[in-house]
């Protein structure tokens, strides 16, 4: 019988994402596309036909998605900088929010 070591059992696989930059591709047949630099499909979003306010909201959401890799890198840079702060300042809620956002974005 083969024995599995504890290290192998507890090791988790980190989620990989398509590297940035990402961009919003022009609307084609009522769809917006979030694409990577290498033309990898990230997401498609249906544009509402009649409501211009909803159209603007969908476009804004697509732009937010397209910035996800840059936002993650910004959070990582902020996190690295925050580790140089005194412990009492590092415990502020804002740093916990940054840490949680990075953890979720990395699929952990």
Residue, then its C-alpha position, 0 to 999 in steps of 0.5 A: x500500500x502506498x503512503x501519502x505524506x502529509x505535505x502531499x495531502x495538504x498541498x493545494x493547487x493555486x488557481x492560474x488566470x490568464x495574464x494581463x493586460x486585458x481589454x474590452x473589445x468592440x461590441x459585435x452583434x450586441x456583445x462586449x468581449x473582455x480579451x487578453x493581449x493574446x486574444x484569449x477570451x475572458x468574458x462576454x457580456x450581452x448589451x441591452x438593446x433598448x436601455x442606454x443606462x444599462x448599456x453604460x453599466x454593462x460597458x463599465x462592468x466590462x472595463x472593471x473586469x478588464x482591469x482585474x490583473x492590474x488591480x490585483x498587482x496594485x493590491x499585491x504592491x500595497x500589501x508588500x508595502x504594508x508589511x513594512x508598517x508597525x504591527x499596530x498599523x498593520x492590523x487596521x481593517x483596510x489591510x485585512x480587506x486588501x489581504x482578503x481580496x488578494x486571497x480570493x483573486x488567487x482562488x485560495 
